[in-house]
Amino acid sequence: MTASDSRITDEQLEQARGVDLLSFLQQYQPGELKRVGQSWTLRSHDSMRISADGRWNWFSQGVGGGDAISYLEKVHGMTFQEAVRTLAGNAYHTHPGTAPAAREPPPRTPFELPQKNRDSRRAFAYLCARGIDPGIISHCMKHGLIYEDAAHHNAVFVGHDEAGTARYAMLRSTASNSGFKIEQAGSDKSCGFCMKGSGQTLYVCEAAIDALSVATLRKLGGRDWQKDSYLSLGGVTASEEILPPALERQLKNFPFKWVVLALDNDDKGRQASQNIFRLLKERRPEIELKVCVPQEKDFNDQLRIKRQQNEQPPPSRAEREIALPN
């Protein structure tokens, strides 16, 4: 193909942008589509979700988009020009009913925890500087939930499966003014960092720092923080059809009666809270739900401000939101 042949016209681009992804797949890959609630998935990739308005997310690969062009680019590996020509009709008119093979997910990297440092003094000092209660930090380190890695002195937040085997780790820099954080290769996101309590209440947070902050705020408020459980989702996505993997796994394996959504006070956190709240109402009606909104951007910001003010309120702007059974 010559350079001139690879060009696309304005007419082709306009036509491609007007193609509905579901209609396209129903015509050319009808056996692949499977209905899941109000959306669709693919039989060959069950972590794919496609909504009625053409938005799609391939959760296992961490990619998504809002139209058919991005779908063909990221799922089928086409160039932008190839995707436009395909949707404009050129490719499928020549080979009707044929679709390029979707890329297979890469093999999963075996999970292995980073090597431990001989002590965790830097990680301990870092968490104290973030306002976390020293007793809570010691508790987590004693139970293998937090330690310091040997190579870079990062704080490592560990998630375990039901048998107590480490399956997940989030690394966060302990250096001043560093925002570095990364999941360890091979981590299973369904096994998020979680401080397990003896009771039936689960606090759901975006990050491990937030989970530790909520526990600290409850302790400062005079509550028995060890009676509750605190889960980190390892970040959030605003999926309308799928619960975060870490939350879904916890609810499947542990009989929580109360769930408190304690996500960030920003657009992404608020949208995720709304979606998770609705999904749990529909799928787990036996669970009592509450939403706990931080006054600041997140609960660690709120904790640090309260530390500075030497105040000890519960982690919510509304007393009723934390009125849970002891």
N, C-alpha and C positions, 0 to 999 in steps of 0.2 A: 504494500500500500504506500502510495506517495504521500508527501506532506500535505498536498492539497486534498487528497482523499480523506485524510484524518480530520479535516475541519468539519465543524458542525454549523448548520445554518441557524439563524434566529428562529425560523419556523420550526426546525427540529427541536430546539431547546424549549420553545413554548409548548410544543406538543408533549414533550417528555415531562415537563413540569405539571401538565394537566392529567397525567396518568395516575389513577388511584392504585396504591400498592396492593390492596386486597383484590381488586378486580383483576389486576395483572397476574397475581399468583393463582387466582381461581381459574384463569384462562389457560395458563401455561404450566402450572404445577398443582393441579387440583387435588392429587392424591397426597400432597405434602401437608395441606392445611388441616388443622384440627381445632375445633372450637373449645375454648376454656373460659367459662363464665361469659363475660362481655367482650372478650378478646379472642385471639387465635394464637396457636403455636404451630411449629413444624414437627412432623413426625421424626425427622432426622436430627432435629436440634430442639429438644424439649425445654431448653432455657430461653428460647425465643418467645417474645410476646409482641403481637401486632394489634394495635387498637383500630377501632372502626374508622378513625380519621386519618389513618396512614402512619401514625407514629409507631416506631418499633424499637425494641431493646433486646439485645442478645446478651443476657446477663452473665453467662459463663465467660464471655470474651470481653466484657466491659465496654461494648460499643453500642451505639444506637443512632437514630436519626429521625427525621420527620417526613421523609418522602421516599418514593421508589428509586430515585437516582442514588441517594446515599445508601440505600439497601443493596443495590447491585454493586456499588463501589466497595463497601465494607464487608459484605457477606460473600459475594461472588468474585471479589478481587478484580473487578473491571476498572478501567480508567474512566474518568468523567466522560470523555468522548464516546467510549464504547457503551457506557450506560445510557447516554442520551440517544445514541443511534438505535440501541435495542428497544428502548421505550417508544421511540418514534416509529417503530415498526420495521426497520430495515432488516435486523438480524432474524427476527422471528417470522417475518414474511418469507424469508429465504429458507429457513428450517423450521417449519411450523411445529409447535408442541415440544420444542427442545429447549432446555434450560441448562446453562453452564453449571457444572458440579460445584456445590458449596464447599468451601475450604473446611477440612477437618480440624477440630480444635487441637492445638499443640499438646503433646504429652505432658501430663502434670509433673512438675518438679517435685522430687521427694522432699518432704518437710524435715528440717533439722533445726533445732534451736541453736542460736549463736552461742559460742563458747562463753562460759561465765567468767567474770573477773574474780580475782581472789577475795575481793570485798565489794560492797555496793554503796560505798560512802558517797560517791558523786551522785548516784541516782537518788539516794536518801535525801541529800542536801537539796537537790533540784526539786523534788516533790515537796519538801518543807517550804522552799521558796515560793512554790505555787499555792501555798496555804493549806496543804493537806495535813491532816492530823498525824503526828508522829506515831501514835499508837496504831492507827489504821495502816500506815506504811509498814510498820513492823509486822503486823498481822499478815499482810499480803506477802511480804518477803519470807516469812516463816512457812507459809503454805505454798510457796513456789509460784505465786502469781506475778511477782515482780522481782527482777534482779538487774544487775549491771553487766553489760557484755564486755569481754576482754579487749576486743579489737579497737573500739571507738568510744567506750564508756557511755554508750547509749543506755537509757532506761528501757528495759524489755518488759512488755506486758503480755502475759502468757494466757492463752485460752486452752481449756481441756475438754475432752469428750466425757461421756458418762462414766467411763471406766477410770477416769483420772489421768489419761494419757494426753500429753501436750500435742495439740494439733494446730495451734495458731500462735502467732507472735507479732506484735506491733512494736517497732523500735522508734524511740523518740530521743532526739539529741538532748544532752544535759548541758550543752554549752550555752552561755548567755547570749540572748538575742538571736538564737538559731531556731528556725521553724522546721528543721529537718525531721521528717517522720516517714516511715515506710513499713509496709507489711513484709515479713520474712517470706522468701520464696517458698511456694508449696503450701502456704497457710490455707486452712479450711475455714472459710468465713462463717460457717455455721457454728463453729466452736469459738465464739468470741470470749474476750476477757470477761469474767464474771466472778464477783464475790458472793458466795452462797451463804444465805442465812438460814435460820431455823424455822422461820415463819412462812407465810403464804403470800407475801407481797413482793413483787418484782418491780424495781425501778429500771426503766429503759432509757439509756443515754446514747449519745452519738460516739463519744470517745471515752477511753479509760480514765483520762484526767477528769472528765465530767462525772463519771461514776464515783470516783474517789471524792470529788467535791461534794456531791449530793450526800454521800455517807458522812462526810465531815460536818456539813451543815446540819444534818439531823443529830449528830452527836453534840454539836454546839447548842442545839435546841433542846437538849436534855432527853432525847429519845434513845432507845436501845437500838443503835445502828446495826448491831450484829444479828438482830432478829429478821432484818430484811435482806433481800438479794439485790444486787446492782449489776446490770448487764451493759456492756458496751457493744454497739452494733458495728464498730469499726467504720463509721461514716454512715450516711443514709442516701437512699435514692427515693425519689418521689413516685414510686410505682403505684399504680392504681389497682393492680391485680395480684401482686406478690408481696407477702410479708418478708421483711428482712430475714435472711437465713438464720442468723443467730437467735432471733426472737422465736421463729417458728420451731427451732430445735428445742429451745428451753421449754416452750409450752407443751411440746409433744412428750417430753420426758420428765417434767416436774409438775406437780399439782398446784400451781399458783391460783389463788382465788382473787387476788387484786393485782392489777397491772397499772403502774403510773408511768405515763409517757413524759419524760423529762428531757426533751430535745431542745436544740438551740432556738433562741428567739430571733430568727431571721427567716427570710422567705422560704428557703429550702427546708429548714426545720419545721416551720409551721405547716407547710404543705405535706411533709412526711407524717407529721402528727395526725393531720386530718385523714390521710389515706389509711394509716395503720389503725386509727380509731374505728373507721368505718369497716375495715376488713375484719377486725376482731369482733365488732358488734354482729356482723353477719355470720361469721364462722365459729366464734367462741362466745355465744351469748351467756354462758354460765359465768364468765369472768367479769368482775366489776372493774370498770375503767375510769381513770382520772387523767387529766392533763395538767402537768405542773410546769408553768411558764417562768423562766428566770426573768428577773427585772433587767439584767444586763444581756449582753449577746449570748452568753452561755453561763453555766453554773460555776465554772472556775472563775470567770470575771466577777460574778456576784460574790463568791467566797472571798476573793482577795480584797474587794472593796469593803466587805463586812469586817474582815480582819483589820483593815486600816481604821475603820470606824469603831472597832472594838465592840461590835454589836453581835448578837447571837440569835437572829431570827431563823425560822425554818426556811427551807429552800423554795419559797413560793411567795408570790405577791398576794395570794388569797389564802386565808386561814383554812377555809373549807377544803382546799385542794390537798391538804396534807392531813386531814382528819381521818386517819386510817386506824384500824384496830391495832392495839399493841400485842 
